[in-house]
Amino acid sequence: MKMMFNKLLRERKELTVRYDTSTMALWVYMKPKDCPCLNLNILSEYHEVQQELIDYFHQNDMNPEIPVKFLILASQTPEIYGYGGNILEIIETVKNRDRKKIEQCAEVAIKGMYNHVINLNLPIHTVTLVEGVAVAGGLEKILSFNAVIAEEQSIFGLQQMRFNFFPGSAIYSLLARKVGMRKADEIIVGMKIYSADEMEDLGVVTQVAKKGEGKKVVDRYLRKYLKNFNGLQALHAAKMRYRPFEFQEMEDMAKIWVDSLMNLNEKDIKMMEVVAEKQKDSIFNIPHLLRAKQDRRINLDVEFPLRDMDGKTIEKDRRHRPDPRNND
């Protein structure tokens, strides 16, 4: 195993990264510490994974020894994909008039999403697995992926208009391309909660899976895509040429989002505080024993002893011992 690839798989504070040899897929699992929100740490770490993947390809002349065909994002929090930004932190940031911090979050978010849209300018395909609630920034995140597999119990929605501000740093650019401007307006202003089936009908979700079978459906999707990988990559390139997506557009949208937050008045902030207080227990007291129904450890043929990226010697293969995470 090359050291650079090993570096990609290292454990991060709020992300777990695994490689599946059967589908040549790099799986990234969100494991937020405090609450299942897309905080700055998760966004930064995820963008770091993307950049390291780009470097891995470039330093191997775009044809790495250990192939990666897919980048997949999923959540390790049971029944929750993501709530978007931490509303308590947002309130504090707005009160402190800390525009720089909001701009920093927006910048990291749009960089990660833009990478999805353009496939990181690599010969790969981006996919996300949704197994629960994906609202606000959680919904915005999935819109940037090439494919979205959602389990049937998943729900989606944008509630920011309740607090009188515009949802998401780049959501309009992404949503309108998926469903059209009229429907995008309806979703944002109407604040309706949508089911996975409804999102599939709208073209946001690629395929709906039965509860508990999301991972299996993703694997089937990947194997089917692999059969026509070259042609489907060319199709994506043709789509991008037909309807180009410039990063500047996402930057402009992000500025609109930041402005809308900074323009909130005391009444708007008070309403946010009331909702945040009601939701605090349900969001912050989620059990942090994260579910792992499948073995997410790397499965490569390597010889022992070996040295890891920190220079430590691993004497023997411990991967064949039963994985305690699979015990419910």
C-alpha angles and dihedrals in degrees: 000000000000116000092234092056090046088054090056090058098050118125115260130198096256104009136064118202124200136172125220111204094193093062100020088236129152107214119201117193122197113224106174115196103215107021136346093266130126096249127176092262094056093044091049094047092047092050087050090055090051092050093047089051090052090049090048091057095043095049089052095049091256090295108086121190091235101050124221115194100161138039111201130186123199139155130249094200110101113253093350129097097173144317095208118235123006101261093208091055091045091054092050092047093050092047090052091047087231098165092162092062092049090048090050092054091047093049095052092044096052093045090057094045094046089054089057093050092053095036088243085287086280134116091261139104125228122223135171131200118213117195101168143343117013110172137149108350089004090064091043090055096055093051091070096059123096090229134020122198112190130183115234095252093057120116131198135195151135117235102166094107087070086072095041099250136111116262121241136356094257105001098121093056091051100038097046090052089055102042107010129257097279094053091042089056090049093051093048099042097034093054090205121164111235130205124228090254092052091050090050090053089051092051096246095108117052098201137357120224130195116259111284094013100085095107091051092050091049091052091050090048091051094049091049091049091049091061090065100022097136095047094045091049088053089050090055091049090051091051091051091050092048093049110018118204113209123201089224089067091057091047091053091049091049091055090053089052093049091048091051091053094047091051094059113125129217093267091054092048091048090054090050090052092052092051092043091053091051093048098040097090095045093047103038098039096058109134109260094209091110118213121242111178092172132045105262098185122118114268110199133139105252135155123240140259095045138162122241125216091274092056094252119142118237108201102192144012110265096174095096095062113100112275107239090204090072091066110096 
